Amino acid sequence: MCGIVGLHLREPALYPRLGELLTAMLGQLADRGPDSAGMAIYGDPTWSPDGHSTVTLLNSPVPATELAMTLTADLGVPVTGIDKSPTTIARSIAPGARLIGFGSELTVLKGVGDPRELATAFCLPQARGWQGIGHTRMATESAVTPEGSHPFSVGPDQCLVHNGSFSNHMSIKHQLEREGVVFDSENDTEVGARFVAKQLAEGAGLEKALLALNETFDGFYTLLVSTAESFAVVRDAISCKPAIIAETKQWVAMASEYRALADLPGIGDAHIFEPEPEEVYVWHR
């Protein structure tokens, strides 16, 4: 089943409310995915300080405060100025931890449990920023683990969340592995995320990357994909997985169901529509 929410803010006056608004949206879809959840925030000044890069780790044996000190003392700031990959950085400062996000704008938080409880534990309501996405998961293709939770962030400042399933993901995964791509989970969504990240790394724009995904992947799916500059939605040819988009001068929002959008400020004046099959919708910062 699963639930997707996303909020792209156009009005800077709303930036302090990003976490509050995204938490409320996520809570409305908790029953669509009660086993695990995840969220990604772009532009929080505490989690992603200006001029710095953030490496988000899962199951880190190093406390967050100590991790920040280690980054500053041992690796220098910004991280992007270091001649190391984000994975190498993560392994060097926190052996045994798994990299789940990296970039100059992005922080990724995910785990197993009730989405509302996880949001509170992660202090999501206090988060600030200009863009956020979230996902509530009901596992169908892989085990219920933090690693299998969405979002999947496998490129710089990139995230992908998914409602549905890919029917041919294993053949695409094997092809990507032959091309040197390394996977962290058995989740079919990660295959889609790795495919999109590879397309972007090779110079495709987000719209072109998602059109290529539509041509390559079979199955039933709604995808929300975000980057440091963009926010995009695409569905498969049948579009049996629900999705709704609302747009105002202040924001663009997407969710699996309208109830997740109902309390957004100015929703009464929003242009509300269902995305068409196979059409890629992209909004830029």
Phi, psi and omega in degrees: 000279174072153177230141179239138171224150176204145182218120179246112186269129175264336185260111182304333179298340179270350183306319179296345183258004185305308183297319178300313181292319181291323178299316179296319178297314181298318181298326180295336182250019181299327181286346177280342182205076188278354188269337179194169182200164176202162181209154178227135181239134177250125170091014176291126186291341178272313182284327180229075183300147180302133179084002180242165170244149182247135172247115181263129185242148176251137179059040179285131175283354182259125178302151185303318181295318179292325179298317179298320179294321180296318179301315183290316186283318189264331188244342181082167180228137001281158180297328182295344179277001183260140182277060178217152175284156176303323179296318178297318178300313181300315182292328183285329183262340182212076180304135180094345178276159180247133178286124180237004177179147177200153178150179182274346184240343200252138167230131181246135180227127179202157181184183181263138178135185180295130183303322181291320178292322178294318179300318178294316181298326180276358183061032180300321182301336181270355184291147176243164177151186185248349180205144176208150174227157180212163184209134171247129193249136164241103191296136175230330188254347181201175186295158176277097181220159174302322180297328181275355179286157174263159005285157169259119180240105186236005175224164183299122179059029180244142176217151176219132171237156196213132168244118181130206180206148174262129183274340183243025187293332183292321179293323178290322178299315180297322178294317178296321177297322177296335179269006175098004180282134181252138182250151181254348185212178175261009186285134179295331179296325179299326179297316177298318180295318179294322179297312181296317180300321179294319177299315180294320180296332181271005172106358178287146171285170184297319179298315180296322180297320181283330172295321177295322177298316179301324181284338188259322187264141172253156177133193180242122186200149162238131181239141168241123184236134181231149173226182181293346181234352190218166183213120189223149179230138175212148178233164178283181187293332181268327177059046178277347177273128189292150176197143177216143180238140174232140185221132173228180176291339184267335186197165167235134181226150177223145177204163177288334180218152182298327184304333178286344181258347194299333184256009177292144181296128180082014182299332180295338180257007186281149167275116187244132182204161175263127181297141182284154178303135174063001177274136179264124178253124183229133173240139183247149180292000000 
